[in-house]
Every structure is written in C-alpha cells, then in structure tokens.
C-alpha cells in the first residue's frame, strides 16, 4: 500500500497510539499551523451583534 508509487513511503494502518510526548508535539505543530485561528476566552458577559454572549471567545 504505497502512498506514492515512486517513493518508499508506506501507509501502515496498524500504527501504535502516540506517546504523551508525541501528543504534546502534535498539539504544538497543529497550533503553529493555525495561528490565524487562535482565540482567547472573554471573561463575563459581552454583547455580540446585539446578543448577550456568556463565556465567549474572541479570535486574536
């Protein structure tokens, strides 16, 4: 089951679950790739488009 016939990469569906260190690194890689989609939590109530929003998030 070759991903690309001209390469030696092989897709193995029987992978082991990632270790805790690998999970942490994966989260960092994913977050680094989504810097335009980060958000911070807004404390308290806020009006958004005329509607009261509790525990809303603001895109940074």
Secondary structure, DSSP 8 states (H G I E B T S, - for coil): -BSSTTS--B--S------HHHHHHHHHHHHHHTGGG-EEE--SEEEETTEEEES-EEE-
